[in-house]
Amino acid sequence: MSLSVRRQIEGALPTAAEVVREKAQNAALSVLSSAQIEIVHSGDDNWNGGTELWTVRLRIPVKSFVLVENEIDEISSQIAGALSIVIGKDAGFWVSVEVCPRSATESPYSASGVLSARTRVAILDEFRARKIVWYGALDDVRFLERIYDLTQMPSYDSRYRDAYSDIYQHTINNDDHPLDWVYSDRRINLKSGSQEKFLEFVCQVVHPLVRTDPEEQDILVRAINAHLNRDGWELVEDVVIDGRPNFVAERKVHGIGIAIQRVKAVSTSIGAKTIYQELERLQRIGDADPGAAIGIAKDLVESCCKIVLNDRGRSFPGRGRNSRIIETSPNSD
């Protein structure tokens, strides 16, 4: 696996902001700091064997846009130049920058980070309407095992002791469950259960191993995002698996306060799999579960400290004895 182009651009944005700050390009810094940021794959160029074209679209309040309207081209050029410095000339993709006004009728993204019940139902109804085989190239059990411990869930069939055996019997052995049974199953509880699990379920539906047709994956991601955007969420390309994007759910980016993306980029480069995975969990939770978010943040700080100590060859106490943490790369199995 490797980081997607989007992730590379996100990881470069905070450093690009530092570049424009050091150059005293204050108007460009102000735009970066206040904009709602959209990163889109805007095309392809056949030059030099094929180059992806990406656009960083910076939407700022109308009042702010009017103040810098005569400087837009210069500001866009300064930010694009800073990104080029950070990303480098041999990245294999080009990035342009657009600064535009935020629609006067467009409300800021939800501050709560909580997915509404309406959005959850709309996504599940979208799957039903399209008759999506949600488990794709897998089967019901193999798909759900990627998210849930089915052996710890109850069986609805008295002949079996757990959900694993129950679901296996009724979806694989007999295949007597309707395609959409999982959307209303109380054990999975997609409509009102854990937001983290709901978003993980949606991401798995479009995972490259599940959705093997690239065109179908793309269409489905667009449809899901049309619903998620209402609550300030979106599916974005994270890593690339065998040439196909893997998507994760994230809050819409506002300004350059995207430290999570930068840390994820760093965690990949240094092979810190634990940090990368915990950051993904933190993003899926959003503000829906503050207690869980605080616990993950604590683990992240601890993991970072352990990596530093390991790098310096220092031991540290762990469960009553000296221990060392071994981190594996997100690129490994």
Secondary structure as GFF3:
##gff-version 3
##sequence-region A 1 333
A	DSSP	beta_strand	2	3	.	.	.	ID=ss1
A	DSSP	alpha_helix	5	22	.	.	.	ID=ss2
A	DSSP	alpha_helix	26	34	.	.	.	ID=ss3
A	DSSP	beta_strand	36	45	.	.	.	ID=ss4
A	DSSP	three_ten_helix	47	49	.	.	.	ID=ss5
A	DSSP	beta_strand	51	60	.	.	.	ID=ss6
A	DSSP	alpha_helix	62	68	.	.	.	ID=ss7
A	DSSP	three_ten_helix	69	71	.	.	.	ID=ss8
A	DSSP	alpha_helix	72	87	.	.	.	ID=ss9
A	DSSP	beta_strand	93	101	.	.	.	ID=ss10
A	DSSP	alpha_helix	117	130	.	.	.	ID=ss11
A	DSSP	alpha_helix	140	145	.	.	.	ID=ss12
A	DSSP	three_ten_helix	150	152	.	.	.	ID=ss13
A	DSSP	alpha_helix	163	168	.	.	.	ID=ss14
A	DSSP	pi_helix	169	173	.	.	.	ID=ss15
A	DSSP	alpha_helix	181	184	.	.	.	ID=ss16
A	DSSP	alpha_helix	195	205	.	.	.	ID=ss17
A	DSSP	alpha_helix	214	228	.	.	.	ID=ss18
A	DSSP	three_ten_helix	229	231	.	.	.	ID=ss19
A	DSSP	beta_strand	233	241	.	.	.	ID=ss20
A	DSSP	beta_strand	244	251	.	.	.	ID=ss21
A	DSSP	alpha_helix	259	270	.	.	.	ID=ss22
A	DSSP	alpha_helix	273	285	.	.	.	ID=ss23
A	DSSP	alpha_helix	290	311	.	.	.	ID=ss24
A	DSSP	beta_strand	316	318	.	.	.	ID=ss25
A	DSSP	beta_strand	321	323	.	.	.	ID=ss26
###
